[in-house]
Amino acid sequence: MCQKKESNHYKIGNWYGKPYHFFGDYLYHKYNAKILKLSINAHLGCPNRDGTVGSSGCIFCSEGSASPTATGFKTIHQQMQAAIDGFNRGLYSPQYIAYFQAFTNTYAKADVLKKLYDEALHFPHVIGLMIGTRPDCLPDDILDLIAGYKKEHFELWLEIGMQSMHDKSLKFLQRGHTHSQTVDAITRASKRGIPICVHIILGIPGERWDDMMSTAIELSGLPVQGVKIHHLHVIRNTPLETLYHNGEVPLLSFKQYVSYVCDFIERLSGHIIIHRLLGDQPKDMLIAPAWGLHKGTVLKAIEDELLRRGTYQGFLCDSY
């Protein structure tokens, strides 16, 4: 829940100089080392693609966009090594989080998932496990399995695609689940002590400013520990691309997004760690908006805007 902050200066100092609670800083100060995520495609598929709840997937998702660095490698260890080979490791002693990123990484029997997770955790210097999934693919036995990985000095995260609290938006995105299913999954995972990070999209067509802000308020009242905030962007070879080219999908401008995400952060409880502040796609996969390719510029603009306002994460949380 939201808690009253003593002052802007107090909170910025507590978050290592940023006006928001940033995941990278959290990891670095917790482990006193640079922690890198190694993306994994376990080829588990998705019920929103195989006909269980849908056949075409979410409108923003393509075959190649979920984990582009992990495609083309057969084993989990090969994928992890390929990810490491792409990093510059000369400046620090690296440690890693095994990140099951592509599609729905709880979409199998518990014994199958355990073998996959264990294989990743046997890779050298892995100190954490991150599992991306959908809220409708978290039965109790799978949550029990994930909870079994909790231990001291180990970074465990369950990522759940919430996207919005509004069912009209979930329908537009062709998610194939409702917000009540998301709340149910979060509640059951939280009862097992599993750290939860949810994904949120800002700029969904049909959502007004107050719709987006109500998602921030809703999120602040749920038992979650992390959030990934994305702008709606159009990826090649997705249903969203067709809608965009037909003029049916207005996208946020750079200035709009910076303003909206700062408004969102001001209403987001300070205990929630922000893992991401915008979507991220390779140039050859991104259709629009082009400003999404300039991640550093966007992040600086967000921080500068909060500093200009004299506000910070949770600044308006007490108002709701």
Residue pairs with C-beta under 8 A, 6 or more apart in sequence:
1 220
1 221
1 269
2 220
2 269
2 270
2 314
2 317
2 318
2 320
3 269
3 270
3 271
3 314
3 317
4 318
5 11
5 270
5 312
5 314
5 315
8 19
8 310
8 311
8 312
8 315
11 19
11 270
11 312
11 313
11 314
12 18
12 19
12 312
15 21
15 22
15 25
15 312
15 313
16 22
16 25
16 29
18 25
18 303
19 265
19 303
19 306
19 307
19 311
19 312
19 313
20 265
20 274
20 303
20 306
20 312
20 313
21 270
21 271
21 272
21 273
21 274
21 313
22 273
22 274
23 226
23 273
23 274
23 275
23 276
26 273
27 35
27 155
28 34
28 35
30 155
31 95
31 127
31 153
31 155
33 92
33 93
33 94
33 95
34 91
34 92
34 94
34 95
35 94
35 95
35 96
35 97
35 127
35 128
35 155
36 83
36 84
36 87
36 94
36 95
36 96
36 97
37 96
37 97
37 99
37 130
38 79
38 80
38 83
38 84
38 96
38 97
38 98
38 99
38 120
38 123
38 126
39 67
39 69
39 70
39 79
39 83
39 99
39 101
39 102
40 67
40 70
40 76
40 79
40 80
40 98
40 99
40 100
40 101
40 102
40 120
41 66
41 67
41 70
41 71
41 79
41 101
41 102
41 103
42 76
42 100
42 102
42 105
42 116
43 102
44 103
44 104
44 105
44 106
44 107
44 108
45 103
45 104
45 107
46 57
46 103
46 104
46 107
46 134
47 53
47 54
47 104
47 107
47 134
47 136
47 137
47 176
48 54
48 56
48 57
48 58
48 104
48 134
48 174
48 175
48 176
49 55
49 56
49 57
49 103
53 136
53 176
53 177
54 174
54 176
56 174
56 239
57 174
57 239
58 173
58 174
58 175
58 176
59 172
59 173
59 174
59 238
59 239
59 240
59 243
60 173
60 201
60 232
60 233
60 234
60 235
60 238
60 240
61 235
61 238
62 235
62 236
62 237
62 238
62 285
63 237
64 71
64 237
64 285
65 235
65 238
65 281
65 285
66 101
66 102
66 103
67 101
67 102
68 282
68 285
69 79
69 82
69 83
69 86
70 79
70 82
70 83
70 101
70 102
73 79
73 82
76 116
76 119
76 120
76 123
77 119
77 123
80 96
80 98
80 120
80 123
84 94
84 96
87 94
94 125
95 125
95 126
95 127
96 123
96 125
96 126
96 127
96 128
97 126
97 127
97 128
97 129
97 130
97 155
97 157
98 117
98 120
98 121
98 123
98 126
98 128
98 129
98 130
99 130
99 132
100 116
100 117
100 120
100 129
100 130
100 131
100 132
101 130
101 132
102 132
103 132
104 132
104 133
104 134
104 137
105 113
105 131
105 132
105 133
106 113
106 131
106 133
106 134
106 137
106 138
106 142
106 146
107 133
107 134
107 137
108 116
110 141
110 142
110 144
110 145
113 142
113 145
114 145
117 129
117 131
117 145
117 149
120 126
120 129
121 129
121 149
127 153
127 154
127 155
128 154
128 155
128 156
128 157
129 149
129 154
129 155
129 156
129 157
130 155
130 156
130 157
130 159
130 197
131 146
131 157
131 158
131 159
132 159
132 161
133 158
133 159
133 160
133 161
134 160
134 161
134 175
134 177
135 160
135 161
135 162
135 177
135 181
135 182
135 184
135 185
135 186
136 176
136 177
136 181
136 185
138 158
138 160
138 185
138 188
138 189
140 188
143 188
143 189
143 192
143 194
144 192
146 156
146 158
146 189
146 192
146 194
147 192
147 193
147 194
149 156
150 156
150 193
150 194
156 194
156 195
157 195
157 196
157 197
157 226
158 189
158 194
158 195
158 196
158 197
159 196
159 197
159 198
159 199
159 228
160 182
160 185
160 186
160 189
160 196
160 197
160 198
160 199
161 175
161 198
161 199
162 179
162 182
162 186
162 198
162 199
162 200
162 219
163 169
163 170
163 173
163 175
163 199
163 200
163 201
163 204
164 170
164 173
164 179
164 200
164 201
164 204
164 207
164 211
164 215
165 179
165 214
165 215
165 218
165 219
166 179
166 207
166 211
166 214
166 215
167 178
167 179
168 206
169 201
169 204
169 206
169 207
169 211
170 177
170 178
170 179
172 204
172 205
172 206
173 201
173 204
174 239
182 198
183 222
186 196
186 198
186 222
186 223
186 224
187 223
189 196
190 196
190 223
190 224
195 225
195 226
196 223
196 224
196 225
196 226
197 224
197 225
197 226
197 227
197 228
197 273
197 275
198 219
198 222
198 224
198 226
198 227
198 228
199 227
199 228
199 230
200 215
200 219
200 227
200 228
200 229
200 230
200 264
201 230
201 231
201 232
202 212
202 229
202 230
202 231
202 232
202 252
202 257
202 260
202 261
202 264
203 212
203 231
203 232
203 251
203 252
203 256
203 257
203 260
204 232
205 232
205 248
205 249
205 250
209 260
209 263
212 260
212 263
212 264
213 263
213 264
213 267
215 264
216 264
216 265
216 267
216 268
217 267
217 320
219 227
219 268
219 269
219 272
220 267
220 268
220 269
220 272
220 314
220 317
220 320
224 272
225 271
225 272
225 273
226 272
226 273
226 274
226 275
227 268
227 272
227 273
227 274
227 275
228 274
228 275
228 276
229 261
229 264
229 274
229 276
229 277
229 278
230 276
230 278
230 279
231 251
231 252
231 257
231 261
231 278
231 279
231 289
231 292
232 249
232 251
232 252
232 279
233 251
233 279
233 281
233 286
233 287
233 288
233 289
233 292
234 240
234 241
234 244
234 249
234 251
234 286
234 287
234 288
234 289
235 241
235 281
235 285
235 286
235 287
236 284
236 285
236 286
236 287
240 249
241 287
243 249
244 251
244 287
244 288
251 288
251 289
252 260
252 289
253 289
253 291
254 289
254 291
254 298
254 301
257 278
257 291
257 298
258 298
258 301
258 302
258 305
259 305
261 277
261 278
261 302
262 302
262 305
262 306
262 309
262 311
265 274
265 302
265 306
265 312
265 313
266 306
266 309
266 311
266 312
266 313
266 314
266 315
266 316
266 317
267 314
267 316
267 317
267 320
268 274
268 313
268 314
268 317
269 313
269 314
269 317
270 312
270 313
270 314
270 317
272 313
274 313
277 298
277 299
277 302
278 292
278 295
278 298
278 299
279 292
280 292
280 295
281 292
283 293
286 292
286 293
291 297
291 298
292 298
306 312
